[in-house]
Amino acid sequence: MVLAALVDLGWPIKELERELSKLDLFNYQIEAEKVAKQGITSTQIKIRIKEGKKERTLKDILSILDKSKLEEKIKERSQAIFIRLASVEAKIHGKSVQEVHFHELGGLDTIIDVVGAVAGMKYLGIEKVYSSPLPLGKGLVKCSHGTLPVPAPATLELLKGVPVYGSNIEAELVTPTGAAIISTVAENFGQMPPMKIDNIGYGAGQRDLPIPNLLRVSLGMLRNAYEEDLVSLIQTNIDDMNPEFYEHI
């Protein structure tokens, strides 16, 4: 949904594909289309993978990023997100970071999601990210480890220190990948800061839920206190006073 919101915000899909080509990874196809979620027009992205399920270690993913032709800043931030993911997985499963095998999170779609999110923010000139509190669903989700509660253990661990709230929606509203991205890139969580909004993007999820299954991103410029100050200028003409008195007025 992050990718979709950034594309909806104005990041050309061709630029997304160009950035991803720098990874030298194949066997995938990206499709973007306009959809409506409860009447709200948005962009939905589907990533079609042809390689089948493939587990990768943190070392494997860092190597892919190191060998890529991505800009250094994009490499570094993408690596930081995966290192954060690996640290959480290691803690949950009682292993070292080197022993962690990403299952679903090691797939091409996760690499595309992470690198795409970082590259998209760079393209759009996004320097700071502020996030609202995150909604958490409920229920169960199936993964390679079996059936887990929602939110998944990795998601909750990644969201330590982040304001969240519960809901009655039986779905995974925040995935481990999404939690890793937002908890790494966001500077602050809470109310929207004073800003001038220039554009808005809506990224649609795949499922239809009782609420709009959307991620909304507002792009704009921060406003500071000086911009809010009122400055008054008083001018007058004096043509019949001795110039020696001007200094004292």
C-alpha distance (Angstrom), angle and dihedral (degrees) to the residues before:
residue distance angle dihedral
M1 . . .
V2 3.81 . .
L3 3.80 90.8 .
A4 3.79 91.6 47.0
A5 3.82 92.9 49.5
L6 3.81 91.8 50.2
V7 3.81 91.4 49.2
D8 3.81 89.7 48.0
L9 3.79 87.4 50.2
G10 3.80 91.0 59.9
W11 3.79 108.6 -79.9
P12 3.83 104.1 137.2
I13 3.80 113.2 -123.9
K14 3.82 88.1 -132.8
E15 3.80 89.3 59.9
L16 3.80 89.8 50.6
E17 3.79 90.3 52.2
R18 3.81 91.1 46.2
E19 3.81 91.9 53.6
L20 3.79 92.9 46.6
S21 3.81 91.0 50.3
K22 3.82 87.1 66.0
L23 3.81 88.2 70.0
D24 3.81 91.3 66.4
L25 3.80 89.7 -136.4
F26 3.77 121.9 138.6
N27 3.79 140.0 179.6
Y28 3.77 96.0 77.1
Q29 3.78 138.5 98.2
I30 3.81 129.1 -160.7
E31 3.79 122.6 -149.2
A32 3.81 125.8 -175.1
E33 3.78 125.2 -169.2
K34 3.78 140.2 163.7
V35 3.80 114.9 -108.5
A36 3.80 136.4 167.5
K37 3.78 123.2 -123.2
Q38 3.79 109.7 -166.0
G39 3.79 89.5 -27.9
I40 3.81 97.1 -45.5
T41 3.80 114.2 119.7
S42 3.78 111.2 -133.6
T43 3.80 143.7 154.7
Q44 3.78 120.9 -99.6
I45 3.80 122.5 -165.7
K46 3.78 124.6 -159.9
I47 3.79 120.5 -165.0
R48 3.79 111.4 -157.6
I49 3.81 112.6 -160.6
K50 3.81 122.5 -159.7
E51 3.82 100.8 179.5
G52 3.81 96.9 77.5
K53 3.78 122.8 -132.2
K54 3.78 111.4 -30.9
E55 3.79 127.3 178.1
R56 3.78 118.3 -143.0
T57 3.78 132.5 -174.5
L58 3.78 124.2 -135.0
K59 3.81 87.7 -104.4
D60 3.81 90.1 55.7
I61 3.80 93.1 51.5
L62 3.80 95.0 44.0
S63 3.81 88.2 50.6
I64 3.81 91.2 52.4
L65 3.80 89.9 51.7
D66 3.82 93.8 44.1
K67 3.80 92.3 52.4
S68 3.79 93.9 45.1
K69 3.80 125.9 100.5
L70 3.80 92.5 -124.5
E71 3.80 119.8 130.8
E72 3.79 112.4 -90.0
K73 3.81 94.1 -114.5
I74 3.81 91.0 52.8
K75 3.81 90.4 47.8
E76 3.80 93.0 49.4
R77 3.79 96.4 48.3
S78 3.81 92.5 44.6
Q79 3.80 90.1 50.3
A80 3.81 90.4 49.1
I81 3.81 90.0 56.2
F82 3.81 93.0 50.6
I83 3.80 92.3 45.1
R84 3.80 88.1 53.4
L85 3.80 90.3 50.0
A86 3.80 91.9 48.9
S87 3.81 92.7 48.9
V88 3.79 90.9 53.6
E89 3.81 93.8 46.1
A90 3.81 89.8 49.0
K91 3.79 91.9 52.2
I92 3.81 94.0 47.4
H93 3.81 95.1 48.0
G94 3.81 97.2 37.2
K95 3.80 95.2 -117.5
S96 3.77 137.3 121.6
V97 3.79 118.3 -97.7
Q98 3.82 89.3 -110.3
E99 3.81 91.0 55.9
V100 3.79 95.1 52.7
H101 3.79 115.8 112.6
F102 3.78 114.2 -162.7
H103 3.79 108.3 -139.0
E104 3.81 111.6 178.8
L105 3.81 87.9 -0.3
G106 3.80 92.5 58.4
G107 3.78 94.5 58.4
L108 3.76 125.9 110.4
D109 3.79 91.3 -106.7
T110 3.82 91.7 60.9
I111 3.81 92.1 48.1
I112 3.81 89.1 49.4
D113 3.81 91.8 47.9
V114 3.80 94.0 50.8
V115 3.80 99.3 40.9
G116 3.80 91.3 40.8
A117 3.80 92.6 52.4
V118 3.80 92.7 50.2
A119 3.82 94.2 43.8
G120 3.81 91.8 46.3
M121 3.79 92.8 53.8
K122 3.80 89.3 49.2
Y123 3.82 92.2 50.3
L124 3.82 92.9 49.2
G125 3.80 92.1 48.2
I126 3.80 94.2 -117.1
E127 3.80 106.8 168.0
K128 3.80 101.1 168.2
V129 3.80 131.5 30.2
Y130 3.80 124.2 -155.8
S131 3.79 119.9 -175.9
S132 3.77 134.6 -162.7
P133 3.83 118.0 -129.1
L134 3.79 109.2 -72.8
P135 3.82 124.4 -114.2
L136 3.79 117.9 -130.1
G137 3.79 123.0 -155.6
K138 3.77 128.1 -153.8
G139 3.80 140.2 -133.2
L140 3.79 130.4 60.6
V141 3.79 135.2 -49.1
K142 3.81 129.4 -161.9
C143 3.80 120.1 -133.0
S144 3.80 140.1 150.3
H145 3.81 90.5 -75.7
G146 3.79 92.1 54.4
T147 3.79 130.5 -104.3
L148 3.79 113.5 -15.9
P149 3.80 133.9 -175.6
V150 3.79 120.8 -103.4
P151 2.95 120.4 -85.5
A152 3.79 90.6 43.9
P153 3.83 116.9 -124.9
A154 3.82 91.3 -111.3
T155 3.80 91.2 51.6
L156 3.80 93.3 52.0
E157 3.80 92.2 46.1
L158 3.81 91.0 51.1
L159 3.80 91.0 49.9
K160 3.80 96.3 55.7
G161 3.79 107.3 136.7
V162 3.81 92.0 15.2
P163 3.83 118.8 114.6
V164 3.81 110.8 -115.3
Y165 3.79 137.6 167.3
G166 3.79 133.9 -156.3
S167 3.79 129.2 -119.1
N168 3.80 139.8 -174.5
I169 3.81 92.5 -117.3
E170 3.80 110.0 121.9
A171 3.79 96.5 -143.0
E172 3.78 141.0 85.3
L173 3.81 99.6 -94.2
V174 3.81 93.9 175.0
T175 3.81 118.7 35.3
P176 3.82 125.1 -157.8
T177 3.81 89.2 -107.1
G178 3.79 92.4 51.2
A179 3.80 91.3 45.5
A180 3.81 91.2 50.5
I181 3.79 92.7 49.9
I182 3.80 98.0 46.8
S183 3.81 95.7 40.6
T184 3.81 89.7 52.4
V185 3.81 101.0 43.9
A186 3.82 102.8 32.7
E187 3.78 115.7 98.1
N188 3.78 94.4 -166.5
F189 3.81 142.1 3.2
G190 3.79 126.2 -144.9
Q191 3.79 134.6 52.0
M192 3.78 121.3 12.4
P193 3.82 108.8 -93.7
P194 3.83 121.5 -120.9
M195 3.79 103.2 -79.0
K196 3.77 146.2 145.0
I197 3.82 108.0 -115.2
D198 3.80 114.7 -140.1
N199 3.79 101.8 170.9
I200 3.81 142.6 1.2
G201 3.81 129.1 -149.0
Y202 3.80 129.8 -166.2
G203 3.80 121.4 -157.1
A204 3.81 115.8 -164.6
G205 3.78 126.2 -145.2
Q206 3.79 122.6 -139.1
R207 3.80 97.8 -113.5
D208 3.80 128.8 72.2
L209 3.80 110.0 -129.1
P210 3.82 135.8 178.5
I211 3.80 85.9 -100.6
P212 3.83 127.3 47.6
N213 3.81 103.2 -78.6
L214 3.79 92.8 -141.5
L215 3.77 142.5 127.7
R216 3.80 111.3 -145.7
V217 3.79 120.7 -157.6
S218 3.81 121.8 -170.7
L219 3.81 116.1 -160.5
G220 3.77 121.4 -160.9
M221 3.78 150.1 109.2
L222 3.78 124.5 -69.6
R223 3.80 116.4 -117.9
N224 3.78 118.8 -142.7
A225 3.79 132.0 -159.0
Y226 3.80 93.1 -97.4
E227 3.79 91.5 59.3
E228 3.82 89.0 55.7
D229 3.83 95.0 52.1
L230 3.81 118.1 109.4
V231 3.81 112.7 -134.4
S232 3.83 119.7 -168.4
L233 3.80 125.0 -162.9
I234 3.82 120.1 -159.5
Q235 3.82 117.9 -164.4
T236 3.80 132.4 179.5
N237 3.80 141.1 169.3
I238 3.82 120.8 -124.0
D239 3.81 113.6 -171.8
D240 3.81 104.2 153.9
M241 3.85 105.0 50.4
N242 3.74 131.2 96.9
P243 3.88 106.7 -103.3
E244 3.84 88.7 -134.8
F245 3.83 88.6 72.8
Y246 3.83 96.8 51.7
E247 3.76 93.6 85.4
H248 3.82 92.7 61.0
I249 3.81 96.6 49.7
